[in-house]
Amino acid sequence: MKTELLHSYSSASLAAIARSDSSLTLSQFEYDQNPGGPTATFQTGDDPPSKCEAIGNCVKDWWGKACRRKTLEKKFPIIRWLPKYDTEKLVADIVAGFTVGLTILPQGLAYATVGGLPPQYGLYSGFVGCFVYILLGGTGEVTVGPTAVMAIITFTYTHGKPPAYAVILCFLTGIVTLLMGVFQLGFIVNFISAPVNSAFTSAAAITICATQIKGLFGLKFAAEGFLPTVKGATAHITEVKFWDSILSLICIAALLFLMKLQLIFSFLIKRVPILNKPLWFISTARNAIIVIVCTAIASGIGETQPFTIVGKIVPGLPDFTIPPFTIIDPATNVTHSFTNILEEEASAVIVMPLLAIMEHITIAKAFAGENTIDASQEMMSIGVSNIIGAFFSSMPVTGSFSRTTVNAMSGAKSPLGGLITGTIVILALRFLTPYFYYIPKASLAAVIVCAVAFTIDIDIIKPMWRSKRFDVIPWVLTFLVSLFVGLEFGMLTGFLISVIYLLYYAARPGVKVKKGYSTSGKEFLLVEMDRSLTFPSVEYIRYVISKASQVWGQNKLPVVINCLHIQFADYTAAVGIKEVIGLFKKRDQQIILWQVKPSIVRVLSGVLNEPGRDEYVHFCRSEEEVESIIDGRCTLERKVATLQTMDMDSGVDVHTPHPTHREKYNSIPIN
């Protein structure tokens, strides 16, 4: 006599149990992997493992897997590439890291102002992500830090509030992103379509440019968002500062010139190739060059400034402190508890992680080349960067497209260049903050405008219109809502539109109805579906089949449903098919399910009373079986045998259409 015990152990755990009892032989212990889980069989007299032993074995098994080199390399990619590291790669990474460091200093200061924060917060956000990504990042070119889009979304949720709100938002973004990475929920971002992503990015870029009007022209007025800023600028147009306007225009022109420096002097580079590298470096470091030159001019002028300058910046490195779970608003002297903060920033906890993941994964895929990226691991790296960054007063961060491009063009070979970039930011915070006092706001605004203006993507509309005009609708709606209502609402609108589009696609599968003839000349209706049966599509499929049988079959012809492309069916769909079968029974009309897969047979059999024995519903594998049923030559025993065979098989043989089948490809009205 044998006693079967069903355990959800892995093979390693069961093997460990077997080894723990020296008297347990191979004949006494059997292991079988099946859909219901592994099955261990013990002979009578053998004591099954206790719950504590079972848990211990599972923990040992998990720990063994976690400590395997392959797992460690997956979770800490540095283990994979560091042993192969050499001097040549080190030199390339030092150059790339230094170049990115010169880029992140002006960008960090500028993006902090976009987020409505003191400038130093942009630098606080610029070094932790660089260090974390060295350990956890899988794409050598990607750099993590403050970005324009994350800054403007941060401003949306934190304007008029203490900077501590941005810090706690950074922490919450990190927690949610990390959890999504641990539970491999990155697929949620895939529900955001390319048109929605393009529209949101374009609207965000226009909004960011609009918010820089105050810095470009030296205006001072309270306004947030695109429309309020445009209205405010129009109302205060007489207050435009001449020298700020001149400086901003000169900076924009200089930045655009330096951006195209190599192209402009391409004729000279062909004659003197050695100039290519210096010109490239000047072009790449253009942001730092412009800010340094403008700062030098402003500091040379002294206290009587014609420009609007940044002013005093808190010097030194940020303190390592726990994120502020309780915030006191100095303007109102009101204390906000963590619960209050969550209530106020509820939508931010959803929008910010989605935006961070979407932006980072897009960048990682773009620069991964032939290599595949581990989306879950990338999400975890962003999550940890934000969590640790919050302890250093960071604003929310993610992968930066502009700095990643600079990093790649600089020849980065691994994430180790982030060590140089992060060190430059720390040194700047430690020694250079007194010199940031004279940075003109117009120069920072010019840097931001030139950085984001080229991300406005309206070129996508024309190919969308040519390929599928329906995709223009989500682009337009997302763009308009993001621009005129708010970026956070635009993101959610685009996400909902993408989901609704997918649901509509699932609820309206392609259904073709044809009239065919058997080799003996008997008529039947052939119904073909191009995708699986799920509950949103049940009513539509029922309607199409019933309508077709009425219009072409006069409620008499047998209906053959080709299930070749049906890979999945759920309970609701099975109930819907059962109702169709019941309707056909009342009409004395047969329904034949042809080329149905065993998994679908099992789902349908769960709701049918006597599958295989009903004279009105038939399961068939081949065309010969279909014809035998249509011609009335199929016996009950053969039907049952066919169904049993299909249920046992792991697949279904697919036959090509019989050459004698004459099908009339006529359209049928279904409305």
N, C-alpha and C positions, 0 to 999 in steps of 0.2 A: 504494500500500500504506500502511496506517495501523497505528500501534502504540498500543494503549490502555494507559493508566496509571491505576491506581486509587489515589487519594490521599484521606486523611481531612482535606482542607483545607476551610475555610469559603469561602463565595463571595468574601469580601473578599481572602483569601489568593490564590485562583486569579486574581482580577482583577489583583492585584499582580504575579503571575508573568507574566500576559499583557502588562501595561504595561512590564515589564522588558525585553522584546524588541520593539523597534520594528518588526521585520520580521514579527511574528506578527499576522496579520489575523483578523477575526471568522470568516472562512471556514476559517481554519486552527485556530481554538481554539473548542471547544464545551464547554459546561458543562451538566451534567444532574444534578439532585438526585433520588436514588433511595434506596430503603431500604438498599442496601448501601453508600451513601456517594456523594459527588460523583465524577463521572467526567470526567477531562480527556483530550481527544483531540488528539494532535499529529501533524502530517504527518511523513513520513520526512524526515530531514535536520535536524529541530529537536531540539536537545539538551534532555532533561528536566532539571528543576532537581536540583541535588545535594542530599544530605541536609542539609548545612549551610545551603544556601539555603532548603530547605523548613522547617527549624527556625526560621531567621531570620524567614521570612514568617509562621509561626505565632505567634512571639513578638510581631512587629509588630502582627499582627491582634489578639492578646490585649490588648496594651498600648493599642491604639486603642479597643477596647471598654471597657477598664477606665477610660480617661480621658474617656469620653463623659459629658456632664453628667447624662444619665438614670441611668447607673450610679453616678456619684458621689452623686447625690441619694438613691439607694436605700441606699447604704452609709453615707452621712452625711446623715441627714434634715435636719440644721440648715441645709444649703445650700438646701433647698426652702422652709423657713418663715421663715428669718431676713430675707431681702430684703423680706418682706411685714410685718415686725414694725413696730409703731408705739408711740407713747407710752401709749395706752390699754391695750394688752396688757402693756406694761412695768409699769404701776401695778398691774394685776391680778396679775401674777406676783410682784411684790414682796410684796403682801399675802398671797398664798397661800404663798409661800416662807417668810415670817416665821411664819405660823401653823403650818406643818408643822414648822418648826424648834423651836417651843415644844413640839410633840408628840413629836418624836424624842428630845429630851434625856431625859425621864423613861423613855420606852420603851427607849432604848438602854441605860441603866443597868440597867433591870429585866430586859431580855432577856439581858444578859450574865450575870446571876445565874442565869437559867434554864439557860443553857448551861454553868453551873459555872465561869465565868470571873470574874476581877476586873472590877468595874463599868466601868473605863475602856475595856475592850475593846469594849463596846457603842457607845461614842462613837467609837472608832477605826474602827468599821464604818459610821459614819453619814455620812461626807462624800465618800468616793471615788466611790461609786455615784451620788451626786447629780451630780457633775461629769461622769462618763463618759456618763451617760444624756442629758445635754444634747447631746452630739455624736452619739451612736449611737442614741438612743431615738426611737421613732416615735409614741408616744402622749403627749400633753401632760400628762395628769393623773397618770401613773404616777410613783411615787417609789420609789427603790431603797435598801435598807438592811437592817438586822437585822429579823428577824421572829420571832414566837413559835415557829412550827413548825420553822423552820430552827434555832432555838436549842435546842429540846428534842432534835432529832435530833443536833445537835452534841454535846450533853451525853451522849447515848447512846454515842457513839463515843470521847469524850475524857475522861469523868469519871475522876478519880483520876490523870490524866496532866497534864504541864505544859501551860500555855496554848499553847506552840508547836505542839502537835498540832492545835489549832483553826486556827492560821494556815496550816500546811501543808495541812490539809484544805480550807481556803478556796482555796488555790492550785490544788490538784488538781481541785476542783469547777469552777473557772474554766477550766482547760485542757480538761476533758472537755466542758463546756458549749459552749465556743468551737468545738471540733472538730465537735460535733454541729450547730452552726449553720452552719459552713462547708460541711459535707457534707449539709446539709439533712435531718438525721435527726430533726427535731422530730416527725415523724409517729408516732414510737415512743410519745410521750405520749398519743396518741389511743387507744392500746390500753388505757388506764386508763379504765374506764367511770365514768359519773356516780355510780352507787351505791357503787363502790369509793372514789372521791374523797371522797364525803360521809362514808362510814364512817371513813376514815382521818383526815379533818379532825376529826370528832367525837371519836374516840378520843384524838387528839393534844390537843385542848382539855381533855378530862377529865384526861389525864395531867398537863398543865401546871398545871391548877388543883390537882391533888393534890400536886404537888411544891412548891406555895406554902404548904402547911399549916405547914411549919416557920417560914416568914417571918411568916405571919399570927398565929401563936400563940407565937412566940419560942422554939420548940423547937430542940434541937440533938441530932441523931442521924444516923448514916450510913445512907442509903437512896437507891436510884435506882429510878425507875419507879413505876407506879401501886400495885401490890400491896405492895411493900416499904415504900413511904411510908405507906400506910394502916395496915399492921401496926406500923410504928415509932411512928406517932402514937398508936395505941391503947395501945402498951406504955408510952409516956412521957406519957400524958395528965395525970398528976399534976404534971408539970413545966411546965404551961402558964403563961406569964407574963401576969399580969392586965392590965397596961397595954398590952402589945403587942396583946392580944386586943381590948381596948376601942378602941384606935387603929385597928386594921384594920377593925373593924365600922363605926366612924364614917366612915372613908375610903370604904368600899364604899357606904354609904348616901349620902354626899355625892356620889360619882361618879355613882351612879344618878340622883340628884336633878338634878345638873347636866346629865346626858345628856338628860333630858326637860324641861329648863328652858323651852324655847320652847313646848312643848306645855302645860306647867303654867300658863304666863302668857299663853296664847294670847288669853284674854279681854282682857288688858291691851294686848297688841300691836294688837288690832283698834281699840282706842280711841286708842292712841298708837303709830302705826306706826314712829316713829323709834326705838323701843326694840328693834325686831327685830334690827338689826345688833349692838348691844352684847350682847344676850342670846345671840345666835348665837356671838359671839366667846368669851364666857365659857364657853358649852357646849363649844365646840371645844377650847379651851385648858384643859379641866378637869383633865387629867392633870398639866400643869405647875403649875396653881394649887394642887392638893392637895399635891403634893410640896414646893412652895415654902413653903406654910403650915406643913406638918409639920416641915420643916427649920428654919424660923424658931422654932417652938415648942421643938424639941429643942435648938437652939443657945442659946436663951434660958435653958434649964434649966441648961446648963453640963455639967461633967464627971460629976456624979452623975446618971446617966441612968436613968430608969425604962424607957426603950425600948432595943431592940437596934438599933444604928445601923450604917451601912455601914462607917465607919472610914476610915482613911487611903487615899486614892486617889493613884496616881502622877500628879503634875502634869505639865502640858506636852503638847506634840504628840508623837506617836509618831515614832521615828526611821525614816528611809527605809532599809530594809535588805533584803537578799535573803532570801526565805523560808527557814526553817531546814530544810535537807535532812538534817541530822544533829542529833539531839536528845539531850541529856543529861538523864536523869531525876534530879533532885536527891534524891528520896526513896530511890532504890536505887543511885544513882551508876553507872547503866548507860547506855552510849552506844547509841542506836538509829540505825542507818544508814537511808538512804533506802529500801533494799530491805526492811529490817525494818518500816519504817513502812507501805510498800505491802502487805506481807503482813498486818499487823495491821488495816489499814483497807481491805481489799480490797472488802468489800461497801459501804463508805461511798462509794467512788469511783463506784459505780453508783447507789446510793440518793440521795445528795445532789444530783447533777446532775439526775436525774429529778424530784426534789421541787422543786428551784429552777425548772426549766423549767415544770413543771405549775402551780405557784403563780403564776409571773409571767405566763404566757400566758393563764391564766384571768382574771387581773386586767386585762390589756391588752385582751382581748376584751370584757370587761364595760364598760370605759370608752371603747372606740373608737367607740361609737355606730354611725353609718352607714358610717364608714370601715372599710376592711379593714386588718388588721395583717399585717406580714411576719414570720411566726413565726421564720424563720431569722435575720433581723436582730435581733429581740428577744433571741433566744438568744445571739447574738454580743455584744450589749450587756451581758447578765448575765455572760457569760464574761469579758469584758474587765474588768468591774467587780470580779469576784472575783480575777482575776490581779493587777491593779494594787493592789487592796486588801490582798492578802497582803504586799506590800512595805511596808504601813503597819500591820502586825499586826492585820488585820481578821479577824473570824470570817466564815463563809459568809453571803452576803447574796442577796436576791432582791427582787422587787416586794412592797411591803407593802400589804395591802388596807385596813387602817385608815387609814394615812397618805395613801394614794391617794384614799380617800373624803374625807378632810379637805381634800386639795388640790383636788379637784373642787368641793366645796361652797364653797371659798374663792374660786372663780372663776378657777382657773389657765387660762391660754390656751396655754401652751407648756411644754416642759421647762426653760425658763430659770429658773423659780422654784427649781429645784434649786441654782442658784448662791447664792441667799440662804440656803437651808436648810443647805447645806454650810458656808457662811461662819459661820453661827451655831454650828454644831457645833465648828468650829475655834476660834472665839473662846471658847466654853465650856471647851474643853480648855486653852486658853492662860491664861485668867484666872479661871475659876470653880471649878476642881477643888478648891481648898482648902475651899470652902464645901460641897462634897458630903460632907464628913466626917460631918456631923450628919444626913444623910438617914436616917430610920427605915426599917428593912427592911420593917416592916409596911405602910408607905405604898406602897413599890414592889410588894409582893406584892398589895396591893389593886388597883393599876393593872393588873397582869397579869391577875388574875382577871376584872376587869370588861372587859378587852380581848378575852379569848378565850372567855368563858362564852357569849357570844351566837353563837359559831360552831358550837356543838353542834347538829347538824341531825338531829333525830329526826322532824321533820314530814314528811320525805321518805318514811317507811315507809308511811304510809297511802295516798298516791297510787300508790306502787309496787305495793302489794298489790292495789289496784283495777285497775291497768293490766296488769301482768305479774308474777305472784307469784314467778316464778323469779328475778327480779332481787333479791328480798329475801335470797336465799341468799348471794350474794357480799357484800352489805352486812353481814349478820350475821357471816359468817366473818371478813371483814376487820376489823370492829369488835372482835370478841372476841380475835383474834390480836394486833392492835395494842395492845389494852388490857392483856391478861394475859401475853403473851409478850414483846412488844417492838414499838415503832413501826417499826423497820427491817424486821422480819419481817412485820409487817402490810402494809407497802407492797409487799414482794415477793409476799406471798400474794395480795393484790388484783390485782397485775399478772398473776400466773400464772392466776388465776381468769378474768380478762378474756380472756386469750389462749386458754385452754381453751374458753371459751364460743364464741369466734370459730371455733376449729378444729372444734368440734362442729357449729356452724352450717354450715361448709364441707363437713363430712363427711356431713351429713344434709340434702341439698337436698330441697325439696318436689317430690314426684313424684305426678302424678295419672294414673290409668289409666282409660280409658273404652272402651266397645265402640261402634264406629261402623259405618255401612253406606254403601257407595258408592251412586251413583245407580242402578246396575244391581242393587242389593240384596245385594252380596257383603259379608261381615263382615270387619272388621279391628279390631285393638287400637290405640288412640291413646294414646301416652305423652307427657306434657307435663312438662318440668322448668322450675323457676322461676329457675335460676341456672346459672353456667358449670360446665364439667366440669374438675375438678382431681383430683389423685391421692388426696386423702383420701376423696373421694366415690365412687370407682370401684367398690369392692366392694359398697357399698350399692345403687348404681344397677343393677349387674349382678344383684343378688339380686332387686330389685323387678321388673325386666323379665322375668327368668326365671320368677319366681313368678307374675306376671300371665299369661304365655303358657301356663303349665301349668294355672292355675285356670280362666281364661276361654277360652283358645284351644285347649285340648287339644293343645298343641304343634303346631297346624296353621295357625291364622290368621296372616296377615301382621301384622307389628308396625310401626306408623308412629310414629316419634319426631319430635315437633315441636321443632325446634331454634331456634325464634324467639328465646327468651330466653337461649340459650347464646352468650355473648359471647367466651368464652375457653376453650381446651382445651390441656392439656399432653400430653407424650409418654406418661406413665403412663396418662392417661385414654384416649388413642388405643389403647394396647395393650389396655386393658380392653374397649373397644368391639370390637377385633379378636377377642378371646376370645369375646365374646358372639356375634359373627358366626359364628365357628367352631362354637359350640354350636348355633346355629340351622341351620347347614349340615347337621349330623348329624341334625337333626329334619326336614330338608327344609322349612324354614320361612323365609320371606322377611322381611327387615328393610329398612325404607324410612326414610331420613333426609330430613326435609321442612323447607324453609325454612332450610337450613343456610348459614351465612355462609361466604364464600370463605376467610377465615383458618382456619376450622375444617376446611374441605375440605382445605386444604394440610397441616394437621397430621395428619388421618386418612390422607391419601394417602401420607404418608411411611412408614406402617407396613403399609398394605394392599398386597398383591402386584400386583394389576392393578385399580386403582380405575376404576370405570365399566364393567368388563367381567365382573364377577362376577354370576352370575344370582341370587344370594341377597341381595346388598346393592345398594341403589339410592340415588342422590342426586337429589332433586327440588326444583324451585323453586315450582311451582304445584300447586293441587289437581287440575287436569286431568292433570298428569303422574302424580300419586299414583294417581288412578283408572285411568289407562291401564295402570299396572303391576299394580294389584290385579285388573283385568279381563283381564290378559294381552295388552294391545294395544300394549305398548311394545317397540320394536325395539332391538337392540344399538347400532345407529348413533345412534339418538336419545339413548340413555343416555350414550354417550360425548360426543356434542355438547353435551348439557346440562351434563355435568361440566366440559368445557373452557370453556364460557361462564361457569360459576360461578367457575372458577379465575381467569379474566381480569377479571371484574367487581370493582369495589370495594365493591359492596353487593349486597343481595338484595331483590328486590321482595317485599313482604309482602302477601298477599292475605287478604281477609276470608273467614271460613268460608262454604262453599257452602250456600245455603238448603236444598238437598235432602239434606244430610248429617243423618241422624237419629242422635243420640248418646244412649246410655242412661247417665245419670249415677249409676251404681251404685257403691257402695264395694266394695273388694276387699281381702280379708285378705292381709297380706304377712308375717305372723309365723307 
